[in-house]
Amino acid sequence: MELIRGLHNLRPRHRGCVATIGAFDGVHLGHQAVIRHLLDKAAELGVPSAIIVFEPLPREYFSPIKAPARLMSFREKFQEMRYLGVDRLLRIRFDESLRRMSAQQFVDDVFVAGLGVRYVVLGDDFRFGSGREGDIRFIRAQGERYGYEAGPTPTETWDGERVSSTRIREALESADFALAEELLGRPYSISGKVVYGRQLGVTIGTPTANLELRRLRAPLSGVYAVEVSGSTLDRAWGVANVGVRPTVNDSIKANLEVHLLDREIHLYGQHIEVTFRHKLRDEKKFESVDELRDNIARDIADTRDWFKQSGGSLMEL
């Protein structure tokens, strides 16, 4: 899949496509329905498929601290869209000039002048433009003017309720990983590059892999039984902490660190995927490093017991 970094990198060869636009946070079942519609239309017309996304997400731009936690990083989003077969991803920086851009100007500059769209796919509840006037009716009216077609994708539901990123965040917050998996179409995971941390885990005998989250907040918090995969391991058991590490860290930025059970392997610089299976407890501030060490030992024992009770078997490298 080709990544186009900004409108200034659009070239004549990018003109003539089927396009859609949205946040696509999580690339859940609703997003997947939009993408299937996009790919089917592109195949029918014999042109490439293109998805337009904003970075940062608009709500992050307006209020970074209060914006909903991201379900996935941009890299994870790119990887999932590539897996689904999308041809091009156009990433547009959301800034003050874009915030002020009307739906009409966006159609003129992006859909028509930039991409030369043949067909536009929209989620039936999506809005864009400074006054949020850019909906499916507006897009269709502009299509009559410019010579493209447009169509909505019906809302995807699960168990009688709409599939949404908000619903998935609520499921993760309540540690309902079964529901999150149903809504996503896959188990919930966080992936990232392993970076050097404070090395406290090494000093207390439980070394951890620290992931670079590339987001201010994570959609879940606490201590979890997880499976870890990467280039040098496959579904290894682990215990993960997601949060701000209150015992040793005063930062407000979320961290993810995972300790692999029965593994001694160097993961620095590697990209790994951490799949969440069961919540052990909430994050807690301990009075001393010794108390922290004792609780980590209990977390490891609880993780081992949970996997054994759930029918798992320890995965080999």
KATAVEN-V322944 format. One record per pair of residues at least 6 apart in sequence whose C-alpha atoms are under 6 Angstrom apart, sorted by the first residue. I is the first residue (numbers start at 1). J is the second residue. Records with the same first field share a line. If there is no record, write none. Layout:
# KATAVEN-V322944
I: J ; J
This chain:
# KATAVEN-V322944
1: 82 ; 87 ; 88
2: 88
3: 88 ; 89
4: 90
5: 91
6: 91 ; 92
14: 115
15: 115 ; 116
16: 116 ; 117 ; 118
17: 47 ; 48 ; 49 ; 117 ; 118
18: 42 ; 49 ; 117 ; 118 ; 119 ; 120
19: 49 ; 50 ; 51 ; 120
20: 51 ; 120 ; 121 ; 122
21: 51 ; 52
22: 53
23: 53
25: 71
26: 71 ; 72
28: 184
29: 183 ; 184
30: 156 ; 163
34: 153
42: 48 ; 49
48: 87
49: 86 ; 87
50: 88 ; 89
51: 89
52: 90
53: 91
54: 91 ; 92 ; 93 ; 94
55: 93 ; 94
56: 94
59: 67
60: 67
69: 217 ; 218 ; 219
99: 130
100: 130
101: 129 ; 130
102: 129 ; 130
103: 129 ; 134
111: 117
118: 148
119: 148 ; 149 ; 150
120: 150
121: 150 ; 151 ; 152
122: 152
123: 152 ; 153
124: 152 ; 153 ; 154
127: 134 ; 135
128: 134
140: 150
143: 149
156: 162 ; 163
157: 163
168: 180
169: 219
171: 180
172: 220
173: 220
181: 187
188: 275
189: 274 ; 275 ; 276
190: 273 ; 274
191: 272 ; 273 ; 274
192: 211 ; 212 ; 271 ; 272
193: 211 ; 212 ; 269 ; 270 ; 271
194: 209 ; 210 ; 211 ; 268 ; 269 ; 270
195: 210 ; 268
201: 207 ; 208
208: 257 ; 258 ; 259
209: 257 ; 258
210: 256 ; 257
211: 256
216: 253
217: 254
221: 242 ; 243
222: 241 ; 242 ; 281 ; 282 ; 283
223: 240 ; 241 ; 280 ; 281
224: 239 ; 240 ; 278 ; 279 ; 280
225: 239 ; 277 ; 278 ; 303
226: 238 ; 239 ; 275 ; 276 ; 277
227: 235 ; 236 ; 237 ; 238 ; 274 ; 275
228: 235 ; 236 ; 273 ; 274
229: 235 ; 272 ; 273
230: 272
233: 317
236: 315
237: 261
238: 259 ; 260 ; 261
239: 258 ; 259
240: 257 ; 258
241: 256 ; 257
242: 255 ; 256
243: 254 ; 255
244: 252 ; 254 ; 255
246: 285
247: 285 ; 286
286: 292
